[in-house]
Amino acid sequence: MSLETKNKSIDDIEMDHFGYSADRLSTTGVGNSIGFVVLLNNGRDLFVEHRSDIFLPQIITLKNVCSCFKNVAKHISEVFSNSNIT
């Protein structure tokens, strides 16, 4: 799905998906979920992941937060194998 603004298409990252772009990304409905926004390559590239809160544990611990970040990092490496997080 995409959003339109000033004749330019903005990719909308839907729930439980992730995406990347060198131009524009958005996600809607984050109120009941969590969104990760990562700038890569000195801000030239953008990664967004939108996750449902049903995938989050009932009790937040350092261990499961680390696991969540590892999953996000894995998704970033799938689409930007040579990027640097900035």
Protein Blocks (a to p, Z undefined) as FASTA:
>chain_A
ZZdeehiacddddehiacddfkbgcdehklmmccddddeehhlaccdddddfklpcfbdc
fklmmmmmmmmmmmmmmmmmmbccZZ
